[in-house]
Amino acid sequence: MIDETVIFEKMNETSLSHQQQRAFQPEKLSAPRDFSKPSILLSKDADSMPIIIEIGAGKGKHALSFAAAHPNKHLIAIERTRNKFEAFTKQAELKNLANLNPIHADAIAWIVHAIAPKSIAKMYILYPNPEQHNPNQQWLNMPFFEFLLSRLQDGGEIILATNIEAYMDNAEEQAKAVWQLPILRQTVASDSQRTHFEVKYLARNETCWELTMRKPEGYHTRFDDWVATS
Ligand SMILES: C[S@@+](CC[C@H](N)C(=O)[O-])C[C@H]1O[C@@H](n2cnc3c(N)ncnc32)[C@H](O)[C@@H]1O
């Protein structure tokens, strides 16, 4: 007798747009403490205003200047370390930008619970700096990256920057071989000042790299219809 479940799973896997085998399990993640969705995600403005996400925003240097420079885009900037987040919110309160939501949370759990499929125009991951000896902490090595891609609109972009050449080499390789994404790899201009870490590395004459990954039209993941029930 033919096992229909196996056939269905095989069909599902072969129609995926990427080569990642191990699936992320969003249903296992509880919502972050004090979780609530920013009003932009509940309002109709979300349809007219591109929503951008920044993961690991630190003290918010990039988030604050990005939101000020792009009043027609809405930025949700997530940072999990309390003291950095407090420094960020202090500045955000002074600037009072209506198009910026600083969020204090782990970005993985928060995105799983807050973000609908195909709703994000762009994502920034600037200088994530994982422990060098733990490749599982690199964003493109994580099964969660498939979930992240499912939240991007077709044609949307993920921008990753790092000063660690081995991180950039691996990200480029994973983006092409596993995630099957068109990419652009560039060096960051030596006078760029987007983030506190970027300023620090460039002042030490280090090279910083940036990888832009674009989600092609019709890209298919296992989470394209998955929404949290929280
Ligand atoms: C090296 S710092 C860079 C901060 C900032 N992007 C910059 O370039 O100045 C990396 C930041 O990412 C944050 N981070 C790492 N993983 C995170 C996660 N899963 N959710 C939220 N923040 C995260 C850390 O707390 C840290 O502040």
The ligand as an SDF file (V2000), in Angstrom:
LIG
                    3D

 27 29  0  0  0  0  0  0  0  0999 V2000
   27.9110   43.1200   17.9380 C   0  0  0  0  0  0  0  0  0  0  0  0
   26.3940   43.8270   18.3800 S   0  0  0  0  0  0  0  0  0  0  0  0
   26.0550   44.9390   17.0250 C   0  0  0  0  0  0  0  0  0  0  0  0
   25.0340   45.9840   17.3730 C   0  0  0  0  0  0  0  0  0  0  0  0
   24.7330   46.9710   16.2310 C   0  0  0  0  0  0  0  0  0  0  0  0
   24.0460   46.2980   15.1430 N   0  0  0  0  0  0  0  0  0  0  0  0
   25.9970   47.6250   15.7730 C   0  0  0  0  0  0  0  0  0  0  0  0
   26.4680   47.2470   14.6720 O   0  0  0  0  0  0  0  0  0  0  0  0
   26.5040   48.5140   16.4570 O   0  0  0  0  0  0  0  0  0  0  0  0
   25.2200   42.5200   18.0780 C   0  0  0  0  0  0  0  0  0  0  0  0
   23.9010   42.7910   18.7590 C   0  0  0  0  0  0  0  0  0  0  0  0
   22.9360   41.8370   18.3600 O   0  0  0  0  0  0  0  0  0  0  0  0
   22.1300   41.5380   19.4770 C   0  0  0  0  0  0  0  0  0  0  0  0
   21.4860   40.2280   19.2060 N   0  0  0  0  0  0  0  0  0  0  0  0
   22.1070   39.0680   18.8990 C   0  0  0  0  0  0  0  0  0  0  0  0
   21.2030   38.0860   18.7120 N   0  0  0  0  0  0  0  0  0  0  0  0
   19.9830   38.6460   18.9080 C   0  0  0  0  0  0  0  0  0  0  0  0
   18.6650   38.1460   18.8730 C   0  0  0  0  0  0  0  0  0  0  0  0
   18.4100   36.8450   18.6290 N   0  0  0  0  0  0  0  0  0  0  0  0
   17.6480   38.9910   19.1090 N   0  0  0  0  0  0  0  0  0  0  0  0
   17.8820   40.3040   19.3820 C   0  0  0  0  0  0  0  0  0  0  0  0
   19.1100   40.8350   19.4350 N   0  0  0  0  0  0  0  0  0  0  0  0
   20.1560   40.0210   19.1990 C   0  0  0  0  0  0  0  0  0  0  0  0
   23.0920   41.5200   20.6450 C   0  0  0  0  0  0  0  0  0  0  0  0
   22.4380   41.7070   21.8680 O   0  0  0  0  0  0  0  0  0  0  0  0
   24.0070   42.6760   20.2850 C   0  0  0  0  0  0  0  0  0  0  0  0
   23.5620   43.8950   20.8390 O   0  0  0  0  0  0  0  0  0  0  0  0
  1  2  1  0
  2  3  1  0
  2 10  1  0
  3  4  1  0
  4  5  1  0
  5  6  1  0
  5  7  1  0
  7  8  2  0
  7  9  1  0
 10 11  1  0
 11 12  1  0
 11 26  1  0
 12 13  1  0
 13 14  1  0
 13 24  1  0
 14 15  1  0
 14 23  1  0
 15 16  2  0
 16 17  1  0
 17 18  1  0
 17 23  2  0
 18 19  1  0
 18 20  2  0
 20 21  1  0
 21 22  2  0
 22 23  1  0
 24 25  1  0
 24 26  1  0
 26 27  1  0
M  CHG  2   2   1   9  -1
M  END
$$$$
